């Protein structure tokens, strides 16, 4: 019998590539063979940092159908171009990969969301399929429940809630506001795509989730397909980073007192307007603690922030991208101002760092509820009537968090509980082993 050979296909954004890459490292450690299919554009962008991965993972590429100069910050454009252009090319690529190693043919395709088309291609070729969901299991439960929510009249056929109410997807799950459903910022076209993808994802035998039973235990009763295998933390660096990581951040942190630094980052997609940017800058000044702030280059080079004239920033360091997992594990970090993307959420939990939550879109609102209401390891930064987080709010909640010993203790407890899942006999480790056995 050969070794299990996985073809893995991420949607080309760091929030999908990073956790899938982590999963690949775990699978490789278990003796599996990995072929990693990137879009050509995404591969070129990440290639320089991939040296370590190259040893264990075989990289292949297909074009995403766009021109090199096309604006890839327009996710709709990327999504639909991929859906049109990549499916007809995949069967040939699979044939070529299999021809190189007749003993160990691809036995299973793992995709992240938006790449459901690859499960269809695999299905037609008799290859098993699996989804790696990169958000929380709860957000997956919401998406899975779309047909029922429409039938029950909770949302209409465009995904818009019919009234502001609290809903509970299963008896033990926390109640959530309908206004915070993960698709709340989607237009009809993207909502239809989401609903259609959920149907396609049924071809996936497992829906692997980068989470733990303990974090979201009630969610797993929603469907037997849900399989928690997290936290996926095989490497403390994202080798597939789109941007150059600023390593001087670690030297700077070394010089800061223990648990003194506010870390500020909003992931790879979120964009704020100049007005909000000014409030954040001045809020960090006002809070008067050392801060490490990621001001990411915009994906389309269109947004160029200007720092407000009054901004001093004397206590801080501003970088364009950094090795986030290493940063979160540094003893100088005290708290994390985060947009609550699931990767950032799970990385913060893994490091035992309390949060100041600032959700922007998609699943980030449900993630915020888990952080603040279920785990009680963070505070939400409230917006004013114009939807702005004011500088005074940053100072107030920041100070509140620095003074709160209980929240620090709860964060460390949650960390311990989370780590137990990935020790040799941990629940996530066992799920992963069962999954590999199934794939074989
Ligand atoms: C997207 C969605 O926005 C998010 O809601 C969903 O849950 C996952 O996909 P993104 O917005 O990029 O992701 O946020 P997040 O999930 O937090 O992923 C960001 C990744 O970039 C994290 O793995 C983080 O470690 C990494 N990162 C961020 C860096 O490596 N360096 C940085 O400077 C900032």
Boltz pocket constraint, residues with backbone or C-beta under 6 A from the ligand:
constraints:
  - pocket:
      binder: B
      contacts: [[A, 14], [A, 15], [A, 16], [A, 18], [A, 134], [A, 135], [A, 136], [A, 238], [A, 241], [A, 265], [A, 266], [A, 267], [A, 268], [A, 269], [A, 270], [A, 294], [A, 320], [A, 321], [A, 322], [A, 323], [A, 324], [A, 325], [A, 340], [A, 341], [A, 342], [A, 343], [A, 344], [A, 345], [A, 347], [A, 361], [A, 362], [A, 363], [A, 364]]
      max_distance: 6.0
